[in-house]
Every structure is written in C-alpha cells, then in structure tokens.
Amino acid sequence: MEIVGCAPWRILIYFLIGNLLNKQTKAQEIGANYIVSTAVNQLEMWQFTTFDINQIDKELCYAEKISMNTMRVYLHHLAWEQDPSGFKKRVNQYLEIADKHGIGTMFVFFDDCWRDSYKAGRQPELIPSIHNSQWLKDPGRLIDKEPKLMDTLETYVKDVMKTFGKDKRILMWDLYNEPGHFGHGDKSWPLLKNAVNWAREAKASQPITIGIWSNDPKFAAFNKFQLENSDVITFHNYQDTVSLKQALDTLTRMGKPVICTEYMKRPSGSLFQTHLPIFKRYGVGAINWGLVAGKTQTNYPQGNKGGEPEPELWYHDIFRQDGTPFDPADITAIRSFSNNRTNNNKKQQTKNQIQ
C-alpha cells in the first residue's frame, strides 16, 4: 500500500520499520498513555509552575522496572502559547528523563475528547471519583469561535516538530486523537487535514500517525484519510479479544507497521492477560491507557456521579502513586510480553532503526 506523501527514502525507512515492528521480534513497543499522576490535565502537566519533574522521574522508573519501552504523551497548545521556549525546554527535560529509563516517546498534538473550556494558569480541582474530570480538548470548539487560532496552531506544530524533528528520543508524532469525537463530527476536518500538511512541511525524520478509533460507518471517511496519511497505523480498541483480532486481521494486511495506542479497560474484558499474547503473536505494539492512578482518576469508571468509592476493579491504570500495582498479575503479563528483550540495549537499537 502506498504511503501517501512520502518520498522514496521515507518509503524505504517505513518498509524497514514494518519488518521491525510487524514480526515477533525483540523490538515490539509496549507502554502506556502517560500523564504524571499529580496533574489533572495536560496543561497542569506542562505549565512551568506545575511541571513535576521529580514525580515524572519516579513514575517512569516504575515503567522501566516492568520493561515498558514507550509512552504516549499528550501536549497542549496553550502551554506552548504561554511560553514557547520554556515549553520546549520542559519537553526536552521530559525526554531526558524518559530516555534515561530506556523509554521512547510518542507525542500527541490535538484531541477532541472531554472538556471544551480551558485557560492558562491554575487548573480546576478534580471532581472526586469522576473519570478524566478535567481533561481538556485541544483546541476544542474554541477554533469554531476564533478561526485565527488555526494560524497559531500551525506555528505551534511546526515549531515543536522542527525543534525535535531529528530527536532520536521521539518515536513518532500522533497528530490528532480521535478526530470527530464528542460531537465534533465534520467540524474536525479542517484541522485534521491541516495537521497532516503542517507535519509534512516540518520535514521531521520521525513517522506520523493519526489513530483510528471507531468502526461506526459515520467515521468511515475519517478512517480512510487517517490510514492513508499515517506512516505507522495506530488504532484504539477497548473491547474483547474477538473484536481485537478482527481489527488486527484487517490492519496488519495494509503494509505498514501497526501499534494499538489505546486498550485495557478491565470491565470490558480488555486485559493485559488476554490481549498482550495476541499483540505479541501479531507482532503489534501495545500502549494501554494509564500508568499511575492520580488526579485524572482514570482508574474510576466513566459515568460516575461523584463521590463514589474507589472501584474494586479498576477501569484503567497499573500503579498506585507509591508504585504498588493494582494487580500483580498485570505486571507478570507485561513482563512476559517483553521477556525476550534486553531493555536498554535493544530499545536503543529499535530507536536507531526508526530514525
């Protein structure tokens, strides 16, 4: 399958990546969607006054100890807009910590999920027991009210991608999380198409991706565009093993490397114990939702009214803040996925191949 928008040298590189990631090798990506547990949303993670470098170091150490090698991390344009140079300095600090722990990073630029309203400065307090109670869209419906924001977003994407476009600590760029979700529908098209163009114009050495997340026919055009414009295919699946295998049977035949960038929802039967053996068999990377339970409260189920006790069965996440796992069986399954890989040396070889 043709890789849309790629020069021949990029096609060769991604052919090699496909060979690397879509076989049962020591290079399969395994990790989590990561936000530091002391942040209620992306702004709180990346703003100067609340950038918690010590806690990030501590939590990525947890990931290293269970042989994880990849984190998917959300950015937010408003943190950059306040102070571009300071924001990029903090991104670099994060990358230094992650690299120290043998972890590569996939950064996410835009997101259509959860809250529309946001502002710089101190972030709202979490709402007890509410899943992602203060998670932010980026840019959300603000772009409908302020069309000139599109120019700011272009500068933001190009600035970040040009600054870090040859950085071997970054595995790839995830341009847009779940476009069209939360009622945005077709209003997401302009930003989605622009994001792809901006990324290509930035000429970063790393691959780009836009994960598919719904098999609803109303998102068919989105899915087609996202698959065609992704150097690496990424997708979300929080369902059972039957659904996962159906998705993998389709996506792994498209001639590109494949990574599942969101999975693991215990109440739905999406588990490390059931799903990681399937990912391993297909040679597909696996990035679950949530590393350390914290202020985003994604260990609580969606649909809570507020004030409910901690659930007996966590929704997402692996560790408590002190490093205690919710379920030791999860750790066994994760380590089993990675048991044929020497973490640091093999991780560096993987990153070198991707570059």
C-alpha positions as a Markdown table, in Angstrom:
| # | Residue | x | y | z |
|---|---|---|---|---|
| 1 | Met | 0.0 | 0.0 | 0.0 |
| 2 | Glu | 1.4 | 3.4 | -1.0 |
| 3 | Ile | 2.5 | 5.7 | 1.9 |
| 4 | Val | 0.8 | 8.9 | 1.0 |
| 5 | Gly | 3.0 | 12.0 | 0.8 |
| 6 | Cys | 6.3 | 10.1 | 1.4 |
| 7 | Ala | 9.4 | 10.5 | -0.7 |
| 8 | Pro | 11.1 | 7.2 | -1.8 |
| 9 | Trp | 13.6 | 7.3 | 1.1 |
| 10 | Arg | 10.8 | 7.5 | 3.6 |
| 11 | Ile | 9.1 | 4.6 | 2.0 |
| 12 | Leu | 12.2 | 2.6 | 2.4 |
| 13 | Ile | 12.5 | 3.6 | 6.0 |
| 14 | Tyr | 8.9 | 2.6 | 6.8 |
| 15 | Phe | 9.3 | -0.7 | 4.9 |
| 16 | Leu | 12.2 | -1.4 | 7.3 |
| 17 | Ile | 10.0 | -0.3 | 10.3 |
| 18 | Gly | 7.3 | -2.6 | 9.1 |
| 19 | Asn | 9.7 | -5.5 | 9.1 |
| 20 | Leu | 10.9 | -4.5 | 12.5 |
| 21 | Leu | 7.6 | -4.0 | 14.2 |
| 22 | Asn | 5.3 | -6.4 | 12.5 |
| 23 | Lys | 7.2 | -9.5 | 13.3 |
| 24 | Gln | 7.7 | -11.3 | 16.7 |
| 25 | Thr | 10.9 | -9.6 | 17.5 |
| 26 | Lys | 12.5 | -8.0 | 20.5 |
| 27 | Ala | 11.5 | -4.6 | 19.2 |
| 28 | Gln | 7.8 | -4.6 | 19.8 |
| 29 | Glu | 6.6 | -1.4 | 21.5 |
| 30 | Ile | 4.9 | -1.8 | 24.9 |
| 31 | Gly | 3.9 | 1.1 | 27.1 |
| 32 | Ala | 1.2 | 3.3 | 28.4 |
| 33 | Asn | -0.6 | 6.6 | 27.8 |
| 34 | Tyr | 1.2 | 8.8 | 30.3 |
| 35 | Ile | 0.3 | 11.8 | 32.3 |
| 36 | Val | 2.0 | 12.5 | 35.6 |
| 37 | Ser | -0.2 | 11.5 | 38.5 |
| 38 | Thr | 0.0 | 15.0 | 40.0 |
| 39 | Ala | -1.6 | 16.6 | 37.0 |
| 40 | Val | -5.4 | 16.9 | 36.4 |
| 41 | Asn | -4.9 | 17.5 | 32.7 |
| 42 | Gln | -2.3 | 18.2 | 30.0 |
| 43 | Leu | -1.9 | 21.9 | 30.9 |
| 44 | Glu | -1.2 | 21.1 | 34.5 |
| 45 | Met | 1.5 | 18.7 | 33.4 |
| 46 | Trp | 3.2 | 21.1 | 31.0 |
| 47 | Gln | 2.9 | 24.5 | 32.6 |
| 48 | Phe | 6.0 | 25.9 | 34.4 |
| 49 | Thr | 4.6 | 26.1 | 37.9 |
| 50 | Thr | 3.2 | 22.5 | 37.9 |
| 51 | Phe | 5.8 | 20.7 | 35.8 |
| 52 | Asp | 6.6 | 17.9 | 38.3 |
| 53 | Ile | 10.0 | 16.6 | 37.1 |
| 54 | Asn | 10.7 | 14.6 | 40.2 |
| 55 | Gln | 7.4 | 12.7 | 40.0 |
| 56 | Ile | 7.8 | 12.1 | 36.3 |
| 57 | Asp | 11.2 | 10.5 | 37.0 |
| 58 | Lys | 9.7 | 8.4 | 39.8 |
| 59 | Glu | 6.8 | 7.1 | 37.7 |
| 60 | Leu | 8.9 | 6.4 | 34.5 |
| 61 | Cys | 11.1 | 4.3 | 36.8 |
| 62 | Tyr | 8.1 | 2.2 | 37.6 |
| 63 | Ala | 7.6 | 1.7 | 33.8 |
| 64 | Glu | 11.2 | 0.8 | 33.3 |
| 65 | Lys | 11.1 | -1.8 | 36.0 |
| 66 | Ile | 8.3 | -3.7 | 34.2 |
| 67 | Ser | 10.2 | -3.5 | 30.9 |
| 68 | Met | 8.0 | -0.9 | 29.2 |
| 69 | Asn | 9.7 | 1.0 | 26.4 |
| 70 | Thr | 7.2 | 3.5 | 25.1 |
| 71 | Met | 5.0 | 6.3 | 26.4 |
| 72 | Arg | 2.3 | 8.1 | 24.5 |
| 73 | Val | 2.1 | 11.7 | 25.9 |
| 74 | Tyr | -0.4 | 14.5 | 25.2 |
| 75 | Leu | 0.8 | 18.0 | 24.7 |
| 76 | His | -1.4 | 21.2 | 24.8 |
| 77 | His | -1.0 | 24.2 | 22.5 |
| 78 | Leu | -1.9 | 26.7 | 25.3 |
| 79 | Ala | 1.2 | 25.6 | 27.4 |
| 80 | Trp | 3.3 | 26.3 | 24.3 |
| 81 | Glu | 1.5 | 29.6 | 23.6 |
| 82 | Gln | 2.2 | 31.0 | 27.0 |
| 83 | Asp | 6.0 | 30.5 | 26.7 |
| 84 | Pro | 7.2 | 28.6 | 23.6 |
| 85 | Ser | 10.9 | 28.4 | 24.7 |
| 86 | Gly | 10.0 | 27.4 | 28.2 |
| 87 | Phe | 7.6 | 24.8 | 26.9 |
| 88 | Lys | 10.2 | 23.3 | 24.6 |
| 89 | Lys | 12.7 | 23.2 | 27.5 |
| 90 | Arg | 10.2 | 21.2 | 29.6 |
| 91 | Val | 9.6 | 18.8 | 26.7 |
| 92 | Asn | 13.3 | 18.3 | 26.5 |
| 93 | Gln | 13.5 | 17.7 | 30.2 |
| 94 | Tyr | 10.8 | 15.1 | 29.9 |
| 95 | Leu | 12.6 | 13.4 | 27.0 |
| 96 | Glu | 15.9 | 13.3 | 29.0 |
| 97 | Ile | 14.1 | 11.5 | 31.9 |
| 98 | Ala | 12.3 | 9.1 | 29.6 |
| 99 | Asp | 15.5 | 8.3 | 27.7 |
| 100 | Lys | 17.3 | 7.7 | 31.0 |
| 101 | His | 14.7 | 5.0 | 31.7 |
| 102 | Gly | 15.0 | 3.4 | 28.2 |
| 103 | Ile | 11.7 | 4.8 | 27.1 |
| 104 | Gly | 10.8 | 6.3 | 23.7 |
| 105 | Thr | 8.0 | 8.8 | 23.4 |
| 106 | Met | 5.0 | 9.3 | 21.0 |
| 107 | Phe | 3.7 | 12.9 | 21.4 |
| 108 | Val | 0.0 | 13.8 | 20.7 |
| 109 | Phe | -0.8 | 17.2 | 19.4 |
| 110 | Phe | -4.6 | 17.6 | 19.2 |
| 111 | Asp | -7.6 | 15.9 | 20.9 |
| 112 | Asp | -11.4 | 16.1 | 20.5 |
| 113 | Cys | -12.1 | 14.4 | 23.9 |
| 114 | Trp | -13.6 | 15.8 | 27.1 |
| 115 | Arg | -13.7 | 19.4 | 28.2 |
| 116 | Asp | -14.0 | 22.4 | 25.8 |
| 117 | Ser | -13.2 | 25.2 | 28.1 |
| 118 | Tyr | -9.6 | 25.9 | 29.3 |
| 119 | Lys | -7.4 | 28.7 | 30.3 |
| 120 | Ala | -3.8 | 29.2 | 31.3 |
| 121 | Gly | -2.8 | 29.3 | 35.0 |
| 122 | Arg | -4.0 | 27.3 | 37.9 |
| 123 | Gln | -6.2 | 24.4 | 36.8 |
| 124 | Pro | -9.6 | 23.4 | 38.3 |
| 125 | Glu | -9.5 | 20.9 | 41.1 |
| 126 | Leu | -10.5 | 17.3 | 40.3 |
| 127 | Ile | -14.1 | 16.3 | 40.9 |
| 128 | Pro | -13.8 | 13.3 | 43.2 |
| 129 | Ser | -14.4 | 9.9 | 41.6 |
| 130 | Ile | -15.1 | 11.4 | 38.1 |
| 131 | His | -13.1 | 9.8 | 35.3 |
| 132 | Asn | -11.0 | 12.5 | 33.5 |
| 133 | Ser | -12.9 | 15.2 | 35.3 |
| 134 | Gln | -10.7 | 18.0 | 34.0 |
| 135 | Trp | -9.1 | 16.5 | 30.8 |
| 136 | Leu | -9.0 | 19.1 | 28.0 |
| 137 | Lys | -9.7 | 19.1 | 24.3 |
| 138 | Asp | -7.2 | 20.8 | 22.1 |
| 139 | Pro | -8.2 | 23.1 | 20.6 |
| 140 | Gly | -11.9 | 22.1 | 21.1 |
| 141 | Arg | -14.7 | 24.3 | 19.9 |
| 142 | Leu | -12.7 | 27.4 | 20.5 |
| 143 | Ile | -11.4 | 27.1 | 17.0 |
| 144 | Asp | -15.0 | 27.5 | 15.7 |
| 145 | Lys | -15.3 | 30.8 | 17.5 |
| 146 | Glu | -11.8 | 32.0 | 16.8 |
| 147 | Pro | -10.8 | 31.0 | 13.2 |
| 148 | Lys | -7.4 | 32.8 | 13.6 |
| 149 | Leu | -6.4 | 30.2 | 16.1 |
| 150 | Met | -5.6 | 27.9 | 13.1 |
| 151 | Asp | -2.6 | 30.1 | 12.4 |
| 152 | Thr | -1.4 | 29.8 | 16.0 |
| 153 | Leu | -1.8 | 26.0 | 15.8 |
| 154 | Glu | 0.2 | 25.9 | 12.6 |
| 155 | Thr | 3.1 | 27.8 | 14.2 |
| 156 | Tyr | 2.9 | 25.6 | 17.2 |
| 157 | Val | 3.1 | 22.3 | 15.3 |
| 158 | Lys | 5.9 | 23.4 | 13.0 |
| 159 | Asp | 7.9 | 24.9 | 15.9 |
| 160 | Val | 7.7 | 21.8 | 18.0 |
| 161 | Met | 8.3 | 19.4 | 15.1 |
| 162 | Lys | 11.2 | 21.4 | 13.7 |
| 163 | Thr | 12.8 | 21.7 | 17.1 |
| 164 | Phe | 12.6 | 18.0 | 17.8 |
| 165 | Gly | 12.3 | 16.7 | 14.3 |
| 166 | Lys | 15.6 | 14.8 | 14.4 |
| 167 | Asp | 15.4 | 13.8 | 18.1 |
| 168 | Lys | 16.0 | 10.0 | 18.4 |
| 169 | Arg | 14.2 | 10.0 | 21.7 |
| 170 | Ile | 10.9 | 10.6 | 19.9 |
| 171 | Leu | 9.5 | 7.6 | 18.1 |
| 172 | Met | 6.7 | 9.3 | 16.2 |
| 173 | Trp | 4.1 | 12.1 | 16.2 |
| 174 | Asp | 0.4 | 11.4 | 16.8 |
| 175 | Leu | -1.2 | 14.4 | 15.2 |
| 176 | Tyr | -4.8 | 14.1 | 16.4 |
| 177 | Asn | -6.5 | 12.0 | 18.9 |
| 178 | Glu | -10.0 | 10.7 | 18.0 |
| 179 | Pro | -11.0 | 13.4 | 15.4 |
| 180 | Gly | -14.7 | 13.9 | 15.2 |
| 181 | His | -15.4 | 12.5 | 18.7 |
| 182 | Phe | -17.6 | 14.3 | 21.4 |
| 183 | Gly | -19.9 | 15.6 | 18.7 |
| 184 | His | -17.3 | 17.4 | 16.6 |
| 185 | Gly | -18.1 | 15.4 | 13.6 |
| 186 | Asp | -17.2 | 17.0 | 10.3 |
| 187 | Lys | -16.0 | 20.2 | 12.0 |
| 188 | Ser | -12.8 | 18.3 | 12.7 |
| 189 | Trp | -11.9 | 18.0 | 9.1 |
| 190 | Pro | -10.1 | 21.3 | 8.5 |
| 191 | Leu | -7.7 | 20.9 | 11.5 |
| 192 | Leu | -7.1 | 17.2 | 10.7 |
| 193 | Lys | -6.1 | 18.0 | 7.1 |
| 194 | Asn | -4.0 | 21.0 | 8.1 |
| 195 | Ala | -2.2 | 19.0 | 10.8 |
| 196 | Val | -1.1 | 16.4 | 8.2 |
| 197 | Asn | 0.1 | 19.2 | 5.8 |
| 198 | Trp | 1.9 | 21.1 | 8.6 |
| 199 | Ala | 3.6 | 17.9 | 9.8 |
| 200 | Arg | 4.8 | 17.1 | 6.2 |
| 201 | Glu | 6.0 | 20.6 | 5.8 |
| 202 | Ala | 8.0 | 20.4 | 9.0 |
| 203 | Lys | 10.0 | 17.6 | 7.5 |
| 204 | Ala | 10.6 | 15.8 | 10.7 |
| 205 | Ser | 12.5 | 12.5 | 10.5 |
| 206 | Gln | 10.1 | 10.6 | 12.7 |
| 207 | Pro | 6.9 | 8.9 | 11.3 |
| 208 | Ile | 3.5 | 10.5 | 11.8 |
| 209 | Thr | 0.2 | 8.8 | 12.7 |
| 210 | Ile | -3.5 | 9.5 | 13.4 |
| 211 | Gly | -5.1 | 6.6 | 15.2 |
| 212 | Ile | -8.4 | 5.2 | 14.0 |
| 213 | Trp | -10.8 | 4.7 | 16.9 |
| 214 | Ser | -14.3 | 3.9 | 15.7 |
| 215 | Asn | -15.8 | 1.4 | 13.3 |
| 216 | Asp | -19.1 | 3.4 | 13.1 |
| 217 | Pro | -19.9 | 4.0 | 9.4 |
| 218 | Lys | -20.2 | 7.7 | 10.0 |
| 219 | Phe | -16.4 | 7.8 | 10.6 |
| 220 | Ala | -15.5 | 5.8 | 7.5 |
| 221 | Ala | -14.2 | 8.8 | 5.7 |
| 222 | Phe | -12.1 | 9.8 | 8.7 |
| 223 | Asn | -10.7 | 6.3 | 8.9 |
| 224 | Lys | -9.8 | 6.2 | 5.3 |
| 225 | Phe | -8.0 | 9.5 | 5.5 |
| 226 | Gln | -6.2 | 8.6 | 8.7 |
| 227 | Leu | -5.0 | 5.3 | 7.4 |
| 228 | Glu | -3.8 | 6.8 | 4.1 |
| 229 | Asn | -1.9 | 9.6 | 5.8 |
| 230 | Ser | -0.3 | 7.6 | 8.6 |
| 231 | Asp | 3.2 | 6.3 | 8.2 |
| 232 | Val | 2.5 | 3.9 | 11.1 |
| 233 | Ile | -1.0 | 2.6 | 11.6 |
| 234 | Thr | -2.3 | 3.2 | 15.1 |
| 235 | Phe | -5.7 | 2.3 | 16.5 |
| 236 | His | -7.8 | 2.1 | 19.7 |
| 237 | Asn | -9.6 | -1.0 | 20.9 |
| 238 | Tyr | -11.1 | -1.3 | 24.4 |
| 239 | Gln | -13.2 | -4.4 | 23.5 |
| 240 | Asp | -12.8 | -8.2 | 23.9 |
| 241 | Thr | -10.4 | -10.5 | 22.1 |
| 242 | Val | -12.8 | -11.2 | 19.2 |
| 243 | Ser | -13.0 | -7.5 | 18.3 |
| 244 | Leu | -9.3 | -7.1 | 18.7 |
| 245 | Lys | -8.4 | -10.0 | 16.4 |
| 246 | Gln | -10.9 | -8.7 | 13.8 |
| 247 | Ala | -9.1 | -5.3 | 13.9 |
| 248 | Leu | -5.7 | -6.8 | 13.7 |
| 249 | Asp | -6.6 | -9.1 | 10.8 |
| 250 | Thr | -7.6 | -6.1 | 8.8 |
| 251 | Leu | -4.9 | -3.6 | 9.8 |
| 252 | Thr | -1.8 | -5.8 | 9.7 |
| 253 | Arg | -2.5 | -6.6 | 6.0 |
| 254 | Met | -2.1 | -2.9 | 4.9 |
| 255 | Gly | 1.7 | -3.0 | 4.5 |
| 256 | Lys | 2.6 | -0.6 | 7.4 |
| 257 | Pro | 3.7 | -1.2 | 11.0 |
| 258 | Val | 0.9 | -1.3 | 13.5 |
| 259 | Ile | 0.6 | -0.2 | 17.1 |
| 260 | Cys | -2.5 | -0.2 | 19.3 |
| 261 | Thr | -2.3 | 3.1 | 21.1 |
| 262 | Glu | -5.2 | 2.7 | 23.5 |
| 263 | Tyr | -6.5 | -0.5 | 25.1 |
| 264 | Met | -7.0 | -2.1 | 28.5 |
| 265 | Lys | -10.4 | -1.5 | 30.1 |
| 266 | Arg | -10.8 | -4.2 | 32.7 |
| 267 | Pro | -14.7 | -4.1 | 33.0 |
| 268 | Ser | -14.9 | -4.7 | 29.2 |
| 269 | Gly | -12.6 | -7.7 | 29.3 |
| 270 | Ser | -9.7 | -5.8 | 27.7 |
| 271 | Leu | -6.9 | -7.1 | 29.9 |
| 272 | Phe | -3.2 | -7.4 | 29.8 |
| 273 | Gln | -3.5 | -11.2 | 30.4 |
| 274 | Thr | -5.9 | -11.7 | 27.4 |
| 275 | His | -4.7 | -9.1 | 24.9 |
| 276 | Leu | -0.9 | -9.0 | 25.2 |
| 277 | Pro | -0.4 | -12.5 | 23.9 |
| 278 | Ile | -2.5 | -11.5 | 20.9 |
| 279 | Phe | -0.4 | -8.4 | 20.2 |
| 280 | Lys | 2.7 | -10.4 | 20.6 |
| 281 | Arg | 1.5 | -13.1 | 18.1 |
| 282 | Tyr | 0.6 | -10.4 | 15.5 |
| 283 | Gly | 3.8 | -8.5 | 16.1 |
| 284 | Val | 1.9 | -5.4 | 17.0 |
| 285 | Gly | 2.9 | -2.7 | 19.6 |
| 286 | Ala | 0.6 | -2.3 | 22.6 |
| 287 | Ile | 0.1 | 1.0 | 24.6 |
| 288 | Asn | -2.5 | 0.8 | 27.3 |
| 289 | Trp | -4.4 | 3.7 | 28.9 |
| 290 | Gly | -2.8 | 4.8 | 32.1 |
| 291 | Leu | 0.4 | 4.1 | 34.0 |
| 292 | Val | -0.1 | 5.6 | 37.5 |
| 293 | Ala | -3.5 | 6.4 | 39.0 |
| 294 | Gly | -3.7 | 10.0 | 40.0 |
| 295 | Lys | -5.6 | 13.2 | 39.5 |
| 296 | Thr | -7.1 | 12.2 | 36.2 |
| 297 | Gln | -8.8 | 9.3 | 38.1 |
| 298 | Thr | -9.0 | 7.0 | 35.1 |
| 299 | Asn | -9.0 | 4.1 | 37.4 |
| 300 | Tyr | -12.6 | 5.1 | 38.1 |
| 301 | Pro | -15.3 | 4.2 | 35.6 |
| 302 | Gln | -16.9 | 6.6 | 33.2 |
| 303 | Gly | -20.4 | 7.6 | 34.2 |
| 304 | Asn | -19.9 | 8.2 | 37.9 |
| 305 | Lys | -21.9 | 11.0 | 39.5 |
| 306 | Gly | -19.2 | 12.0 | 42.0 |
| 307 | Gly | -18.2 | 10.8 | 45.4 |
| 308 | Glu | -18.2 | 7.0 | 44.7 |
| 309 | Pro | -15.6 | 4.9 | 46.5 |
| 310 | Glu | -12.6 | 3.5 | 44.6 |
| 311 | Pro | -13.8 | 0.6 | 42.4 |
| 312 | Glu | -12.9 | -2.9 | 43.4 |
| 313 | Leu | -12.0 | -3.4 | 39.7 |
| 314 | Trp | -10.0 | -0.5 | 38.3 |
| 315 | Tyr | -11.1 | 0.8 | 34.9 |
| 316 | His | -7.6 | 1.8 | 33.6 |
| 317 | Asp | -4.1 | 2.3 | 35.1 |
| 318 | Ile | -1.5 | 0.0 | 36.5 |
| 319 | Phe | 0.2 | 1.5 | 39.6 |
| 320 | Arg | -0.7 | 3.5 | 42.7 |
| 321 | Gln | 1.4 | 6.5 | 43.3 |
| 322 | Asp | 3.7 | 4.6 | 45.7 |
| 323 | Gly | 4.5 | 2.1 | 42.9 |
| 324 | Thr | 2.2 | -0.7 | 44.2 |
| 325 | Pro | 0.5 | -2.4 | 41.3 |
| 326 | Phe | -3.3 | -2.7 | 41.3 |
| 327 | Asp | -2.9 | -6.3 | 40.2 |
| 328 | Pro | 0.4 | -8.2 | 40.3 |
| 329 | Ala | -0.9 | -10.4 | 37.5 |
| 330 | Asp | -0.8 | -7.4 | 35.2 |
| 331 | Ile | 2.9 | -7.0 | 35.9 |
| 332 | Thr | 3.5 | -10.6 | 35.1 |
| 333 | Ala | 1.7 | -10.3 | 31.8 |
| 334 | Ile | 3.6 | -7.2 | 30.8 |
| 335 | Arg | 7.0 | -8.7 | 31.6 |
| 336 | Ser | 6.1 | -11.8 | 29.7 |
| 337 | Phe | 5.4 | -9.7 | 26.6 |
| 338 | Ser | 8.9 | -8.3 | 27.0 |
| 339 | Asn | 10.8 | -11.3 | 28.3 |
| 340 | Asn | 12.8 | -11.9 | 25.2 |
| 341 | Arg | 14.2 | -8.3 | 25.1 |
| 342 | Thr | 17.1 | -6.8 | 26.9 |
| 343 | Asn | 15.6 | -3.5 | 27.7 |
| 344 | Asn | 18.1 | -0.7 | 27.3 |
| 345 | Asn | 20.3 | -2.1 | 24.5 |
| 346 | Lys | 17.5 | -3.4 | 22.4 |
| 347 | Lys | 15.5 | -0.3 | 22.9 |
| 348 | Gln | 18.3 | 1.8 | 21.5 |
| 349 | Gln | 18.6 | -0.5 | 18.5 |
| 350 | Thr | 14.9 | 0.0 | 17.9 |
| 351 | Lys | 15.1 | 3.8 | 18.0 |
| 352 | Asn | 18.1 | 3.7 | 15.7 |
| 353 | Gln | 16.2 | 1.6 | 13.1 |
| 354 | Ile | 13.2 | 4.0 | 13.3 |
| 355 | Gln | 15.4 | 7.0 | 12.7 |
